[in-house]
Amino acid sequence: MYLLRRSVGPLANTDNSPRAQGPVPPLSAPRTGSLATDNNSFHFESGRAASLLLAFALKEEARPFQRLIGTHLYLRVLLTGVGQRNAGKAIGNALAEQSPKLVLSCGFAGGLNPELAAGTVVFSVDEKGVGTLKPPPTPPREGSRLSDARDQFPSWEGSGVGSEAQKFAIQPDRLASVLVAAGAHPARFQCVERVVTTAREKRALRQQTGADAVEMESGVILAICGKHNIRSATVRVISDAANQDLPLDFNRFMDSDQNLSYGELALALLKSPGKIRALLQLQKQTRAAAERLAQVLAKAIANFAD
């Protein structure tokens, strides 16, 4: 499940929001879990000629990373909007404008594997046509600190260490090793269309697919990158564990474009005020998960040039 979006924002006077994602009942179409919070489904935050593109569904997922890493000419953050349709349109437009060397699909994912706790960062490298990937569990270097990530970036730009293509035209085994060293764990993802909201649904989806985590955008992003011969990977953080029910079925409050209706949500909470505490707790959990994802991404990107 991957709960983030802004569903609690109007109630708590904050711009963070839970986005939920959970498995599907057996033999039924899998539900995806994400709540759209704004209509700007396509917008860049950084350089126009970037070699590395990171795609997040919403700004709530991307903000901790952007705050940690700052702005760099080689890096672009794309906000796609929630769901496969929005993500497909956004990444297609982005790749029509430029051809990055590497695309990372980032954000929240719901846990399907009961061994994955909330806050665990997981990844999968798209290696079609490259061979079987067996990433060695390279441990982080002694004395390395995530807080040093920002300081490592300036030396990349104009340093002569190598071209942008050399930095990010990274092979799957090397990319996997870098992500493992940064604190991420290899996993299998299932990309779905609706929010997976209950532990029971998650168990069913796990049994049907064998996936470790569920999300709503990476499948289409990686597929489109493959058509453009661009290396890609999914790097996400578990926002809600496999045994965790979401406080509400967020699918009930989303329109056809997967935008959240705050009016309908507020009405539902008026009828069930006991849910507010659970929503606020979920918001706190997803905020911590987003911070953890930002740390892992920053460390991994800093290590690409090593």
Sequence and secondary structure as in RCSB ss.txt:
>XXXX:A:sequence
MYLLRRSVGPLANTDNSPRAQGPVPPLSAPRTGSLATDNNSFHFESGRAASLLLAFALKEEARPFQRLIGTHLYL
RVLLTGVGQRNAGKAIGNALAEQSPKLVLSCGFAGGLNPELAAGTVVFSVDEKGVGTLKPPPTPPREGSRLSDAR
DQFPSWEGSGVGSEAQKFAIQPDRLASVLVAAGAHPARFQCVERVVTTAREKRALRQQTGADAVEMESGVILAIC
GKHNIRSATVRVISDAANQDLPLDFNRFMDSDQNLSYGELALALLKSPGKIRALLQLQKQTRAAAERLAQVLAKA
IANFAD
>XXXX:A:secstr
    SSTTHHHHT S          TTS       B  S   EE S TT SEEEEESSHHHHHHHHHHH   TTE
EEEE  SHHHHHHHHHHHHHHH   SEEEEEEEEEE STT  TT EEEEE  TTT           TT  GGGHH
HHSGGGTTSSS  HHHHH   HHHHHHHHHHHT EE  EEE SS   SHHHHHHHHHHH  SEEESSHHHHHHHH
HHTT EEEEEEEEEE TT   SS GGGGB TT BB HHHHHHHHHH TTHHHHHHHHHHHHHHHHHHHHHHHHHH
HHHTT 
